Amino acid sequence: MDDNTRTEFTPEVTTKVGHSTDARRSLIFGFVSFFFGFFGIPAIIYGFRDKEDEWSLAGMIMGVCACIVLTIDAVLSIMSLF
């Protein structure tokens, strides 16, 4: 190999453009779950499908919070019957 021949290495750069459909669904269901708590479950499910997107994480957190509030509300409602 002579000195005039050079091999250049160019790494492939992958960039993520936009947010995935699952991330968008997770975020939307997360917002809706604050008004209708049972929508927290789909928010969590769609969030787990695309864990690397920050919108999915936000949707999952809102979904978990809504499920916790819904559970506490159900328990308090049942306790008030007795």
C-alpha positions in Angstrom: 0.0 0.0 0.0 1.5 3.3 -1.0 1.3 6.5 1.0 -0.9 8.3 -1.5 -3.8 6.0 -1.0 -6.0 6.8 2.0 -9.1 5.2 3.2 -11.5 7.5 4.9 -14.0 6.3 7.5 -17.3 8.1 7.6 -19.6 6.8 10.4 -23.3 6.5 9.7 -25.3 9.0 11.7 -28.9 8.1 12.3 -31.1 10.9 13.5 -34.6 10.5 14.7 -37.0 12.7 12.8 -40.2 13.5 14.7 -42.0 11.4 17.2 -43.4 7.9 16.6 -47.1 7.2 16.4 -47.0 5.2 19.6 -45.3 8.1 21.4 -48.0 10.5 20.2 -50.8 8.1 21.2 -49.2 7.7 24.6 -49.1 11.4 25.2 -52.7 11.9 24.0 -54.0 9.1 26.1 -52.0 10.5 29.0 -53.7 13.9 28.7 -57.1 12.4 28.3 -56.5 10.1 31.4 -56.6 13.2 33.6 -60.3 13.6 32.8 -61.2 9.9 32.2 -58.8 7.8 34.4 -59.3 4.5 32.5 -57.4 6.0 29.5 -54.3 5.7 31.6 -54.0 2.1 30.7 -53.6 2.7 26.9 -51.2 5.5 27.7 -49.0 3.1 29.6 -49.2 0.4 26.9 -48.4 2.8 24.0 -45.6 4.3 26.1 -43.9 0.9 26.6 -43.9 0.3 22.8 -41.5 3.2 22.3 -39.6 3.7 25.5 -36.9 5.9 24.0 -39.1 8.8 23.0 -39.7 11.5 25.6 -43.3 11.8 24.6 -43.8 8.2 25.5 -42.3 8.7 28.9 -44.5 11.7 29.5 -47.6 9.7 28.5 -46.6 6.8 30.7 -46.1 9.0 33.7 -49.5 10.7 33.2 -51.1 7.3 32.7 -49.6 5.9 35.9 -50.7 9.0 37.9 -54.2 8.8 36.5 -54.4 5.0 37.4 -53.2 5.7 40.9 -55.8 8.5 41.4 -58.5 6.3 39.9 -57.6 3.5 42.3 -57.6 5.8 45.3 -60.9 7.3 44.2 -62.4 3.8 43.8 -61.2 2.7 47.2 -62.5 5.8 48.9 -65.8 5.4 47.2 -66.2 1.8 48.3 -65.2 2.7 51.9 -67.8 5.4 52.0 -70.5 2.8 51.5 -69.7 1.1 54.8 
